[in-house]
Amino acid sequence: MTIDEIKNALSRYVPDAALEQCVDWITEYKFFLRVTKSRNSKYGDYRPPKNGKGHIITINHDMNPYAFLITFTHEVAHLTTFLKTNSLKDPHGKLWKNEFKQLMTPLLTSSVFPEDLIDTVKKYIHNPAATSCSDVDMLRALKKYDKHNGEWLHLEDLDINTKFRIKTGRVFFKKNLVRKNFLCIDAKTRNKYTLNPLIEVQPMEA
């Protein structure tokens, strides 16, 4: 693809003011970016070169531009960490956190992020989680910019014992709050899981 083709393809996913930087990373590190269907367990991932293929980064397609940019930067930080260590050990350790912070900091401007997100992201990058979906404060701040879908609510909005399904089709019953997540019972297997309070769910009749 030409640089113009990369820009055109990526422009629908990231804030306009961050587009040049994202394209620069793609051309500098020569990785393949794949925008994928939604995955509940992760927003993105990085795969190092293998079997003759180069670096690959995948990002879920259905995030708002700010969440996409943070995830994109998160995965580029994995790539730059791999280039320095030639290893995937300790993937979210001190070196990765430093790489992520260095990559994110120049993007924390009002031309890229809304003012109300900048402080939240600044706090987050001081000690970033393995994924932003495990950081409730970050996720809540980002979800304000999601396109509203009236069919879907957040798990925290449901009453205890409500039956619900998630986007993969699995069905659960909501139980009590355990630390920051809700204990939920799989309706089919009766196994117990803890789910993020901001996971998107659809209530069902019991």
C-alpha positions as CSV (number, residue, x, y, z in Angstrom):
1,M,0.0,0.0,0.0
2,T,1.1,3.6,-0.6
3,I,1.3,6.1,2.2
4,D,-1.9,7.8,0.9
5,E,-3.7,4.5,0.9
6,I,-2.6,3.8,4.5
7,K,-3.8,7.3,5.5
8,N,-7.2,6.8,3.8
9,A,-7.7,3.4,5.5
10,L,-6.6,4.5,8.9
11,S,-8.4,7.9,8.9
12,R,-11.7,6.3,9.8
13,Y,-10.3,4.9,13.1
14,V,-8.0,7.5,14.8
15,P,-8.4,11.2,15.6
16,D,-7.3,13.4,12.6
17,A,-4.5,15.0,14.6
18,A,-2.9,11.6,15.4
19,L,-3.1,10.2,11.9
20,E,0.4,11.3,10.7
21,Q,2.0,9.8,13.8
22,C,0.2,6.5,13.3
23,V,1.2,6.3,9.7
24,D,4.8,7.2,10.6
25,W,4.9,4.2,13.0
26,I,3.5,1.9,10.3
27,T,6.1,3.0,7.8
28,E,9.0,3.2,10.2
29,Y,8.5,-0.3,11.8
30,K,7.0,-1.9,8.7
31,F,4.2,-3.8,10.4
32,F,1.0,-5.1,9.0
33,L,-2.1,-3.6,10.7
34,R,-5.2,-5.7,10.7
35,V,-8.5,-4.3,11.9
36,T,-10.6,-7.2,13.2
37,K,-14.0,-8.1,14.4
38,S,-14.8,-7.4,18.1
39,R,-13.1,-9.6,20.7
40,N,-14.4,-9.4,24.3
41,S,-11.1,-10.7,25.8
42,K,-8.9,-8.1,24.2
43,Y,-8.9,-4.9,22.2
44,G,-5.7,-5.6,20.2
45,D,-2.6,-7.7,20.1
46,Y,0.9,-7.8,18.7
47,R,2.7,-10.7,17.0
48,P,6.4,-10.7,16.2
49,P,7.9,-11.9,12.9
50,K,7.4,-15.6,12.3
51,N,7.5,-18.0,9.4
52,G,8.6,-15.3,7.0
53,K,5.9,-12.9,8.0
54,G,6.7,-9.5,9.6
55,H,5.3,-7.8,12.6
56,I,1.5,-7.9,12.9
57,I,-0.7,-5.7,15.0
58,T,-4.5,-6.4,15.2
59,I,-7.0,-3.9,16.6
60,N,-10.8,-4.4,17.1
61,H,-12.8,-2.4,14.6
62,D,-15.6,-1.2,16.9
63,M,-13.8,1.2,19.2
64,N,-14.2,5.0,19.2
65,P,-11.2,6.9,17.8
66,Y,-9.6,7.6,21.2
67,A,-9.9,4.0,22.4
68,F,-8.5,2.8,19.1
69,L,-5.5,5.2,19.3
70,I,-4.6,4.1,22.9
71,T,-4.9,0.5,21.9
72,F,-2.8,1.1,18.7
73,T,-0.1,2.8,20.8
74,H,-0.2,0.0,23.3
75,E,0.5,-2.5,20.6
76,V,3.2,-0.4,19.0
77,A,4.9,-0.3,22.4
78,H,5.0,-4.1,22.4
79,L,6.7,-4.0,19.0
80,T,9.3,-1.5,20.1
81,T,9.9,-3.4,23.3
82,F,10.4,-6.6,21.2
83,L,12.9,-4.8,19.0
84,K,15.0,-3.9,22.0
85,T,14.8,-7.3,23.8
86,N,14.0,-9.8,21.0
87,S,11.7,-11.4,23.6
88,L,8.0,-11.5,24.6
89,K,8.8,-12.3,28.3
90,D,7.3,-9.9,30.8
91,P,5.1,-8.3,28.1
92,H,3.7,-5.6,30.4
93,G,6.8,-5.1,32.5
94,K,8.8,-2.0,33.3
95,L,10.4,-1.7,29.8
96,W,7.0,-1.9,28.0
97,K,5.5,0.6,30.4
98,N,8.3,3.0,29.7
99,E,7.9,2.5,25.9
100,F,4.1,3.0,26.1
101,K,4.5,6.2,28.1
102,Q,7.1,7.6,25.7
103,L,4.9,6.9,22.7
104,M,1.7,8.2,24.3
105,T,3.0,11.4,25.9
106,P,3.4,13.5,22.6
107,L,-0.2,12.6,21.7
108,L,-1.7,14.0,24.9
109,T,-2.7,17.3,23.4
110,S,-6.1,19.0,23.1
111,S,-5.8,18.6,19.3
112,V,-5.9,14.8,19.7
113,F,-7.9,14.1,22.9
114,P,-10.9,16.0,24.4
115,E,-9.8,17.9,27.5
116,D,-11.7,15.6,29.9
117,L,-9.8,12.6,28.6
118,I,-6.3,14.0,28.8
119,D,-6.0,13.9,32.7
120,T,-7.4,10.4,32.8
121,V,-4.9,9.2,30.2
122,K,-2.0,10.9,31.9
123,K,-2.9,9.1,35.2
124,Y,-3.2,5.8,33.3
125,I,0.2,5.9,31.5
126,H,2.0,6.3,34.8
127,N,1.2,2.6,35.5
128,P,-0.7,1.2,32.6
129,A,-2.7,-2.0,32.9
130,A,-2.2,-5.0,30.6
131,T,-5.3,-3.8,28.8
132,S,-7.3,-0.6,29.1
133,C,-10.4,-2.7,29.5
134,S,-9.2,-3.9,32.9
135,D,-8.9,-0.3,34.1
136,V,-12.4,0.8,35.1
137,D,-11.7,4.5,35.3
138,M,-10.1,4.6,31.9
139,L,-12.8,2.4,30.3
140,R,-15.6,4.6,31.8
141,A,-13.9,7.8,30.5
142,L,-13.5,6.3,27.0
143,K,-17.0,4.8,26.8
144,K,-18.5,8.3,26.9
145,Y,-17.3,8.7,23.3
146,D,-18.8,5.4,22.1
147,K,-21.7,5.6,19.6
148,H,-24.8,4.8,21.6
149,N,-26.5,1.5,20.9
150,G,-29.9,1.3,22.6
151,E,-29.9,-2.5,22.6
152,W,-26.9,-2.7,24.8
153,L,-26.4,-1.7,28.4
154,H,-23.4,-1.9,30.8
155,L,-23.3,-4.8,33.3
156,E,-23.3,-2.3,36.1
157,D,-26.7,-1.0,35.0
158,L,-28.4,-4.3,35.6
159,D,-30.1,-5.5,38.8
160,I,-28.6,-8.4,40.7
161,N,-29.9,-11.8,39.4
162,T,-30.6,-10.4,36.0
163,K,-30.2,-12.8,33.1
164,F,-28.1,-11.3,30.3
165,R,-26.1,-12.1,27.2
166,I,-22.8,-10.7,26.0
167,K,-21.9,-10.0,22.4
168,T,-20.4,-13.5,21.9
169,G,-23.8,-15.0,22.7
170,R,-22.9,-16.4,26.1
171,V,-25.6,-16.0,28.7
172,F,-25.0,-15.3,32.4
173,F,-26.8,-14.3,35.6
174,K,-25.4,-11.2,37.4
175,K,-24.5,-11.7,41.0
176,N,-22.7,-9.5,43.6
177,L,-19.8,-7.1,43.2
178,V,-16.4,-8.6,44.0
179,R,-13.9,-5.8,44.3
180,K,-14.2,-4.0,41.0
181,N,-15.9,-6.7,39.0
182,F,-19.2,-8.5,39.2
183,L,-19.5,-12.2,39.9
184,C,-21.6,-13.8,37.2
185,I,-22.9,-17.4,36.7
186,D,-22.8,-19.0,33.2
187,A,-26.4,-20.0,32.5
188,K,-25.3,-23.2,30.7
189,T,-22.3,-24.5,32.6
190,R,-23.0,-22.8,36.0
191,N,-19.4,-21.9,36.2
192,K,-18.5,-18.6,38.0
193,Y,-16.8,-15.7,36.3
194,T,-15.9,-12.1,37.3
195,L,-16.9,-9.7,34.5
196,N,-16.0,-6.0,34.1
197,P,-18.8,-3.7,35.1
198,L,-18.6,-1.9,31.8
199,I,-18.9,-4.9,29.5
200,E,-21.8,-4.4,27.1
201,V,-24.7,-6.7,27.8
202,Q,-28.3,-7.3,26.7
203,P,-30.8,-8.2,29.5
204,M,-33.0,-11.3,28.8
205,E,-36.1,-12.7,30.3
206,A,-35.4,-15.1,33.2
